[in-house]
Amino acid sequence: MNTLRAGAGTPRMLGALGIDEMEERAYCTLLSRGLATTEDVAHLLDLSPRKAQQLLDSIESKGLASHSPERPRRYIAASPELAIEALASQRVADIERARAAIPVLKKQVISTGNAQESEQLVELITSPAALGQIVVQMLQTVQSEIVGFQRAPTLQIQGFPYEMPPDLRIRTISDAGYLALPGALNSLRLDIEKGEEARVSPTLPVKMLIVDRRVGLVPLNVEDQGGPVMLVRSSSLLDSLYALFELTWERSTPIVFTRSGKLKAGKPDSRLSDAAEQVIPLLAAGLNDKAIAFEAGMSTTTLNRRIGELMKSFNTRTRFQLGWRAAMDTFPQQPAANARSKKKPQGG
């Protein structure tokens, strides 16, 4: 979903193992040199001899290097297969120990009483860095479902390299303002091709992200990207937010693209040109003429001509009639099914 944006830049290779940038540079220097003295490293990294010695002592303590007994010392890098694997194994062990502390910490929370525990059901997140960590944790632990409201401007989250569960269901509702953003429709096309279910509503009351009906995020100022965000855990409040999503979902319009839009929902009418087909889903999404022309890559004059062609092709006089006839042709079974569901039962 578009709430999530990848951060700029590529992370360092060894940063996840607690190796800082200078330590990584020193280790790579030793790997490329074979053997090096403190003066060699100081010269290559543009450091003072004292700083270079501190750096070499640091990577040696982490198992990334060793030195000869002679004077001056000559340093050699440890084999990556051994050194990096050892550091990774140690980091995994540290993480498992931290996880083992969760039950103990939860008992401490419970022992403080229900009043304090209830206060933690809702938190106010004001730090963008903390918000990014919370979102990563939410998505790392997701089991079955993500739902959300998408409004402009989008909520910017830095980086998400994790793989989603294969049976994960993602549903999003976007408002007309979000769909009018440059590139938003194309991004939705790509998301839907990956399995996301997307609908559009003319307006949405809030931005929202809910994971597994156990935790949710709601920005308090929908017009501000960096404002405070409310974190809501399992509670009647979260249940109400989820119910709001379901109610809005039922009343929202599925986002449908024809052949030229790459989505395979329904059978397009063979009477339509590719350019004309492109206009129908944009009209159904509630975009104004300016936004439709931008997304379709045509001038407003061409847009009006295409709409005129469509009205003539479907023998309609208004845009409402055009949308209804296009829906009838795209989903011929749906109107009939709705009509059957509204019939009164025989007898009784």
C-alpha positions in Angstrom: 0.0 0.0 0.0 1.1 3.5 -0.7 1.3 4.5 2.9 4.6 2.8 2.9 7.5 4.5 1.2 11.1 3.1 0.8 13.8 5.3 2.3 16.6 6.8 0.3 20.1 5.4 0.3 21.5 1.9 0.7 22.3 0.5 4.2 25.9 -0.4 5.0 26.8 -4.1 4.8 27.7 -4.7 8.4 25.6 -2.0 10.1 23.1 -4.6 11.3 25.9 -6.4 13.3 26.8 -3.3 15.3 29.8 -2.4 13.2 30.0 1.4 12.7 31.1 3.0 9.4 34.7 3.6 10.3 35.1 0.0 11.6 33.7 -1.3 8.4 36.1 0.8 6.4 39.0 -0.4 8.4 38.0 -4.0 8.0 37.5 -3.6 4.2 40.9 -1.9 4.1 42.6 -4.9 5.7 40.8 -7.3 3.5 42.1 -5.5 0.4 45.7 -4.9 1.7 46.3 -8.3 3.3 48.7 -7.0 5.9 48.9 -3.4 7.2 50.5 -1.5 10.0 48.8 1.2 12.1 50.6 3.8 10.0 49.3 2.2 6.8 45.7 2.3 8.0 46.1 5.9 9.3 47.4 7.0 5.8 44.7 5.1 3.9 41.8 6.3 6.0 43.2 9.8 6.5 43.4 9.4 10.3 45.9 10.2 13.0 48.0 7.3 14.2 46.2 7.4 17.6 42.7 7.2 16.0 43.9 4.5 13.6 45.2 2.4 16.6 41.9 2.8 18.5 40.0 1.7 15.4 42.2 -1.4 14.9 41.8 -2.3 18.6 38.1 -2.0 18.2 37.7 -4.3 15.2 40.2 -6.7 16.8 38.0 -6.9 19.9 35.0 -7.8 17.7 36.9 -10.6 16.0 37.4 -8.9 12.6 41.2 -8.7 12.7 44.3 -10.0 14.5 47.9 -8.8 14.7 51.4 -10.2 14.6 53.6 -10.2 17.8 56.4 -8.3 16.0 57.0 -4.5 16.2 55.5 -2.6 14.6 52.4 -4.7 14.7 51.0 -5.8 11.4 47.2 -6.4 11.2 45.4 -8.9 9.1 41.6 -9.2 8.5 39.8 -12.3 9.7 38.1 -14.4 7.2 34.6 -13.0 6.4 33.1 -16.5 6.4 34.2 -17.0 10.0 34.1 -13.5 11.5 30.8 -12.3 10.0 29.1 -15.6 10.8 30.3 -15.4 14.4 29.0 -11.9 14.8 25.6 -12.8 13.2 25.2 -15.8 15.5 26.0 -13.6 18.5 23.4 -11.0 17.4 20.8 -13.7 16.9 21.5 -15.0 20.4 21.2 -11.4 21.8 17.8 -11.0 20.1 16.5 -14.3 21.5 17.6 -13.3 25.0 15.7 -10.0 24.5 12.6 -11.9 23.4 12.8 -14.2 26.4 12.4 -11.1 28.6 9.0 -10.2 27.1 6.9 -12.4 29.5 8.8 -10.9 32.5 8.2 -7.4 31.3 4.5 -8.1 30.7 4.1 -9.4 34.2 5.5 -6.1 35.5 3.0 -4.2 33.4 0.1 -6.3 34.7 1.3 -5.9 38.3 0.9 -2.1 38.1 -2.8 -2.5 37.9 -5.6 -2.2 35.2 -5.6 1.6 35.3 -2.0 2.0 34.0 -2.6 -0.9 31.5 -5.6 0.8 30.1 -3.6 4.0 29.6 -1.2 2.1 27.3 -4.0 1.1 24.9 -3.7 4.5 23.3 -0.3 6.3 22.8 0.6 9.5 21.1 3.6 9.2 18.8 5.4 12.4 18.0 8.8 11.3 16.8 9.1 10.3 13.1 11.9 7.9 13.9 9.7 6.1 16.6 6.8 6.0 14.2 9.0 4.3 11.6 10.1 1.7 14.1 6.5 1.0 15.1 5.4 0.5 11.5 8.2 -1.8 10.8 7.4 -3.9 13.9 3.7 -3.9 12.9 4.5 -5.2 9.4 7.1 -7.7 10.6 4.6 -9.3 12.8 1.5 -9.1 10.6 -0.3 -12.4 10.3 -3.4 -12.1 8.1 -4.7 -8.6 7.3 -3.9 -5.0 6.7 -6.6 -2.4 6.1 -6.3 1.4 5.6 -7.6 4.7 4.5 -5.4 6.6 2.1 -5.6 10.4 1.9 -3.3 13.1 0.6 -0.7 13.9 1.7 0.6 10.4 2.2 2.1 9.2 5.5 5.9 8.9 4.8 7.5 5.8 6.4 11.3 5.2 5.9 12.3 1.8 4.6 10.5 -1.6 4.7 12.7 -4.5 3.5 10.6 -7.3 4.9 8.6 -9.9 3.0 4.9 -10.1 3.5 3.1 -13.4 4.3 1.9 -15.1 1.1 -1.8 -15.3 2.3 -1.9 -11.7 3.6 -5.0 -9.8 2.7 -4.5 -6.1 2.0 -7.5 -3.7 1.5 -7.3 0.0 1.0 -9.8 2.8 0.4 -8.5 6.0 -1.3 -10.3 9.3 -1.5 -10.5 11.4 -4.7 -7.8 13.7 -3.4 -5.4 10.9 -3.1 -6.1 9.5 -6.5 -5.5 13.0 -8.0 -1.9 12.9 -6.8 0.6 12.4 -9.7 1.3 8.7 -10.2 -1.2 7.5 -7.6 -3.3 5.5 -10.0 -0.3 3.9 -11.6 0.9 2.9 -8.1 -2.5 1.4 -7.3 -2.4 -0.6 -10.5 0.9 -2.1 -9.4 -0.4 -2.8 -5.9 -3.6 -4.5 -7.2 -1.5 -6.7 -9.6 0.3 -7.9 -6.5 -3.1 -8.8 -4.8 -4.2 -5.7 -3.0 -7.9 -4.9 -3.0 -8.6 -1.3 -3.6 -11.7 0.9 -3.5 -12.4 4.6 -3.8 -14.7 6.9 -1.7 -15.3 10.5 -2.5 -14.1 11.6 1.0 -12.6 9.9 4.0 -12.7 11.2 7.6 -9.1 10.2 8.6 -6.0 8.4 7.4 -5.7 5.0 9.0 -3.7 1.8 9.1 -4.9 -1.3 11.0 -2.9 -4.6 11.3 -4.7 -7.8 12.2 -7.3 -5.9 14.2 -4.8 -5.7 17.0 -3.0 -2.4 16.5 -3.7 0.7 14.4 -2.3 4.1 13.5 -4.4 7.3 13.0 -2.7 10.6 12.2 -4.4 13.4 14.3 -3.8 16.0 11.6 -4.8 14.6 8.2 -3.2 17.6 6.4 0.2 17.3 8.0 2.8 14.6 7.1 4.9 15.0 10.2 2.2 15.6 12.9 1.4 13.4 15.9 0.0 9.9 15.3 -2.3 8.0 17.6 -1.3 4.4 18.3 -4.3 2.3 19.2 -4.0 -1.3 20.5 -6.8 -3.9 20.9 -9.7 -2.2 22.5 -13.3 -1.0 21.8 -11.8 2.0 20.1 -9.8 -0.1 17.7 -12.9 -2.2 17.1 -14.8 1.0 16.3 -12.2 2.1 13.8 -12.2 -1.3 12.1 -16.0 -1.2 11.9 -15.7 2.3 10.3 -13.4 0.8 7.7 -15.9 -2.1 7.0 -18.8 0.3 6.7 -16.9 2.6 4.4 -15.6 -0.5 2.4 -19.2 -1.6 1.7 -20.2 1.8 0.4 -17.0 2.4 -1.7 -16.5 1.8 -5.4 -14.1 -0.9 -6.5 -11.2 0.5 -8.6 -11.5 -1.2 -12.0 -9.1 -0.9 -14.9 -9.8 -2.2 -18.4 -7.3 -3.9 -20.8 -5.2 -0.8 -21.3 -5.1 -0.4 -17.5 -3.6 -3.9 -17.0 -6.3 -5.0 -14.5 -8.4 -8.0 -15.5 -11.7 -7.2 -13.7 -14.6 -7.7 -16.1 -14.8 -7.9 -19.8 -14.3 -4.6 -21.6 -16.7 -3.6 -24.4 -15.1 -4.2 -27.8 -16.7 -1.0 -29.1 -14.3 1.1 -27.0 -10.9 2.4 -28.2 -8.0 2.0 -25.8 -8.0 5.7 -25.1 -11.8 5.7 -24.4 -11.4 2.7 -22.1 -8.9 4.5 -20.1 -11.4 7.3 -19.2 -14.1 5.1 -17.7 -12.3 4.0 -14.5 -11.1 7.5 -13.9 -14.6 8.8 -14.2 -15.8 6.1 -11.8 -13.1 7.1 -9.3 -14.7 10.6 -9.1 -11.7 12.5 -10.5 -12.3 15.9 -12.0 -11.5 16.6 -15.7 -8.1 18.1 -14.9 -7.0 15.0 -13.0 -8.4 12.6 -15.5 -6.6 14.4 -18.4 -3.4 14.3 -16.5 -3.6 10.5 -15.7 -4.8 9.7 -19.2 -2.0 11.7 -20.8 -4.3 13.8 -22.9 -5.5 17.4 -23.1 -8.9 18.5 -21.7 -10.1 19.1 -25.3 -9.2 15.5 -26.2 -10.8 14.3 -22.9 -14.1 16.0 -23.7 -14.0 14.5 -27.2 -13.5 11.0 -25.8 -16.3 11.4 -23.3 -18.5 12.6 -26.2 -17.5 9.5 -28.2 -18.4 7.3 -25.2 -21.8 8.9 -24.7 -22.6 8.4 -28.4 -21.3 4.8 -28.3 -23.5 3.9 -25.3 -26.4 6.1 -26.5 -26.4 8.1 -23.2 -26.8 11.8 -22.5 -25.1 12.3 -19.1 -22.0 11.1 -17.4 -24.1 9.3 -14.8 -25.8 7.3 -17.6 -22.5 6.6 -19.2 -21.1 5.3 -15.9 -24.1 3.1 -15.3 -24.1 1.6 -18.9 -20.3 1.0 -18.7 -20.8 -0.8 -15.4 -23.6 -2.9 -16.9 -21.3 -4.0 -19.8 -18.3 -4.6 -17.6 -20.2 -6.5 -14.9 -23.3 -8.0 -16.7 -24.0 -10.4 -13.9 -23.9 -7.9 -11.0 -27.0 -5.9 -11.7 -29.1 -9.1 -12.2 -27.7 -10.5 -8.9 -28.6 -7.3 -7.1 -32.1 -7.4 -8.5 -32.6 -11.0 -7.4 -31.4 -10.2 -3.9 -34.1 -7.5 -3.6 -37.0 -9.7 -4.7 -39.5 -10.6 -2.0 -39.7 -14.4 -1.2 -42.6 -16.2 -2.7 -45.3 -17.2 -0.3 -45.1 -16.8 3.4 
